[in-house]
Amino acid sequence: MIRKLKKEFPSKVIIASIMGQNEEEWEYLAKEVTKAGADIIELNFSCPNMKYKGTGSDVGQDPKAVKKFTETVRHSTSLPILAKMTPNISDMRIPARASKEGGADGIAAINTIKSITDVDIDTCVPEPQVNGKSSLGGYSGQAVKPIALRYIAEMTSDVEIKDMNYSAMGGIYTWKDAVEFMLLGATSIQVTTAVMEYGYRIIDDLILGLKIYMKEKNYSNVSDFVGLANKNLISNDELDKDTVEFPKFNYEKCIGCGRCYISCMDGGHQAINFDKENRKPSLNGKNCVGCHLCKLVCQQNAISTVGKRLKKKTF
């Protein structure tokens, strides 16, 4: 299949994703996909849906195994190597560093997250099920995007591995999703779930949206904005704790549903008053702490933020 694809589409880059159970299999696969014409090899250290133990995400959770198998492939090919990381781990930077030590040129992240998506409350069988039984499986799609963004940001900000190439994936449906990953340091994007849902035509939308964004921002190359958001990521103890950004209500968009009032009253700081007759919210600035819960629950995008107020420091 790789030989056929390379013959039919010689200008396209083909990434061969491989996985073995031992060094001999990793070596064999690396050599074979190289001979077949692949341009890049991706090492699957991340898939949670494996039949055999010691493969997929089991490897990705073991830095020593990551380094060992990466070295094996590095000695078996001259092609660029992407090590695909598993999110089923607390700190992805550790196996990523190990892959660099083993000779990887870049990182691919993230793969799917071990999950149970549902439980049938009548049959008591978790979903998805096969013949009445289920198992932990990999969950992907838009829900994993915040987790994927976190891992990409952590790795591209890490001193030891920030100079590697990063191929990002996880909940990318639109050009804006793709740009967000690039702003955090990704140099290429992978899309799967969105294609399953909308078909390959979504790639045209991603490319068109990216071109329009770059023109509006006067970017001539993708590299012009890769990693620009990283400088704005700081540790929690460095954040300005003395500034409040107040919500601002757009009454033209507001439909008077009252969700902002209810959420602030029951889950916030009772900082929103609500005129029940005219069905309009208003702010009680004395109580507002700038948590933006109201903005989060507003389905009309009728709440923005305005101004800043410095609180008096208390000791």
N, C-alpha and C positions, 0 to 999 in steps of 0.2 A: 504493500500500500504506500509506503514511504517513497519507494522508487517510482511508482506510477505518479504520485502527486508531484514529485520533483520534476518529472519529465513534462507533465502537463502544465505546471505552474512554476517555471524555473526562476522567476523573479520573487516568489514568495518565500518567506522564512518558515521553515518547518521545525517545530520543537517536538522532539521525541521524548515522551515521558516513560521512564523505565523503573522497574522495581524487582529486586531479587531477594532470595531467602538467605543467600550466603555470598561470600566474595567471588566464588566461581561464577555464579549466575549474574552478578553485577558486571563482572568483567566481560562475560560472553555477550550480554545485551548491549553494553557500551560499544563493543567492537562491531556488532552486527548493525546497529542503527547508524553508526559512522559510515560503514561501507554502503549502506542503503541510500545515503545522501542527506541525512538530517543535518541541519545547520546548528542546532543547539540541543543539548541533552538536559532534561529536567529529571532530577532524582526524587522519586516519590518517597519522602520520609513522613508522610502525613495522612494518608487515607485511613479512616477509621473502620471501613467496611471490608476487613480482610478475613479470609478463610483461615489463614495460618497465623499463629502467634509469632512474634518476632519480626513482623513485616509492617509496612505502612506506618501508622502513628506510633506503634511500639518503638520503632527505630528513632523517630523524631523526638521522643521523650528521653532518649539515651544519647547524650553528647558524644560519648566514646564510640558508639556504633555509627553515629552520623559522620564523625571524622574518618573512621576506618573505611566505610563504604565509599565516601567521597574520594579518599585517596586511591581506592581500587579503581574507580572510574577515571580519575585523573591520569593514572598510569596506563589507561586503556584507550584513551582518545586524546586528540588535540583540539576537539571542539569546545566551545564555551559551555560551562556547566552551571545550571541553576539548581540550587537545593531548595526543595519545596517543604516549608515548615508546617508543623501541626499547631493549631490553636489550643489543643487540648493539653495545655501546659501553662504554668504560671508566668514564666519568663522566657519568651521566644529568643531573646538575645543570646542565651547560653548555647543552644544548639546551632544558632546562626554563626556564632564565633567559631564553633567547632568545625562547621562546614568550610569556613574560610581557611582555617588551619589545614584542612584536608585538600584544599586546592580549588574550591568552588569560586566561580567568577561573580555569581549573583545569587539572590534569594527570591523565591517565589512564595507569596503568602497572601491570604491564608487559605488553607483547605477547610473542609467542613467541620462543624462542631458536633461532638457526640451529644445526642439528644434523644428525648422521647417526645414526639410531636403531639400526641393525643392519647387518651385512654377511652375506649368504648365503655360507657357507664352501664350498659346493659349486659355485655358479655365479659367485662373486666379484662379485655385484651388490649394492650397498648397498640398504638398505630405507629407506622404501618405494620400490618400483620401478614404472615404467610401461614395459611392453614391453621389459624387459631393461635399462633405463637408470634412473638416479636423479639426484637433485640435492639440494643443501643445502636444507633446509626448516625450518619453524618447529615447535619442540617445546614442548608445553604439558603441563598436568596437575600432579599433586602434586609431581613432582620439581623443578619450578621455584619452588616456594613460598619456600624460603630465599633465593633470588636476588631474588625480588619483594619480600620483606620488607626486604632490605638496601637496595634502591633507594628504597622508600617512606620508610624511616627517614632515609636521607641527604638526601632532598629536603625532608622536613618539618622537618628540623633545620637547614636552610640559611637563613641570615639573609635572603637576598635573595628567597627564594620560599616561605618557610614559611607565609605568610599566604594562599596560594592554596588552593583546594579540591582535594582529592585523591580520585580514584576508583580504587580498587585492585582488582587481579585477579592471578591466577597461583597455581594450586593450591588454590583455595578449595573445599573439599568439605563442611565442617561449620561449625556456628555458632562453634566454637572458632577455626577458621581465620579466620573473618570478624572475630571480636573481636581477634585478634592484630594484624591489619592496622589496625583502628581504634585500638588502643592505641598504635600507632606514628604515628597522625595521619591515617589515611584517614577521610573523611567519608561515603563511599558505597562499595559493593562490587559488582563484576561477576562473574558466574559463567557459564561456558560448558561446559568439559570435564565437570564433574560432572553437568550437565544431560544431556549426550550419553550419559553412562554410566548415570544413574539416572532420568532424566526430570525433568519440571518439578515433581514432587511434592517434590523435595529442597528447594525454596524454602520450603515449609511447615515442614520440619524446621529450616531455618536461622532462620526467624522465631521459631518456638517456643523453640528453644534460646537465642536471644538474649534473649527475654522472661524466661525462667527465670533466666538469668545476671544480668540487670539487677535482677530482684526480689531475688535472693540478695545482691547487692552494694548494694542500696538506691539504684540509679541511676534517676532519673525520666526522663532523656533520654539519648540516645546521646552528645550533646555532653558529658555529665558525665565520660566516660572516654576520649574521643578524645585521643590524644597523651600519655596518662599515662606510657607506658613510655619516652618520649624522654629524660626527665630521668635515667634510669638507664643511658643509653648514654654512655660516656666514651671518650676515646682510649686506645689500648693502653698508653701510657706513664703513664697515670693509674691503672691498675689496681693493686690491692693485691697485690704480688708476695710478701708475707711471710706469707700466710695459706693454710692447707691445710684443705680440707673432706674429712673421711674418709668412705669408703663404709660403710654400715651394711647388714648382710645380714638379710633377713626370711626365716627358715628355714621358716615356714609356707608361703610362696609358692615357695621354692627347690625345684627338682626334681632338683638334683644333676647337672646336665648338664656342669658344669666349664668352660663357655665363658669365664666370668670369669677363672678360673685360667689357662687357656691364653692368653687375650689379654694378660693382665698379664705372664705369664712370657715370652712370645715378642715382644710388641709394647709392653710397658710397663716397669715398674720392679721386677718380681719381688716384689711386695708382698702377694701372696695365697698363703696355704698351702692345701692341699687334702687333706682326710681321705678317702683313697680308699675306706676301708672303709665309713664312714658317708656318704660323698659330700657333705661339707659344706665350704664355703670359710670361711676365717678371715683376718683382716687382720694383716699384719706392718707395724705403723705406722712403724717406723723407715725403711722403704723407700718408703712411700707419698708421692707428691707431689700427690695430689688431681687427677689427670688425668681421672678418671671414665670411663676406657675400659671398665672392668668394667660400669658402669651402662649404658653405651651398648649393649653387646652382649647384655645380659640380656633375653631375650624374655619373661620372666615378671614383669618389673617388680618384682623381688625385692630390688633394691638402691636405697637412698636415701642421703642424706648426713646426717651428724650432727656437731654440734659444730664448733669451729674451734680450731686450734692455731697460735700465732704461732711461727714459726721464728726462731731466733737469727740476726741479721744477721751476715754475714761480709764482711770487706773485704779 
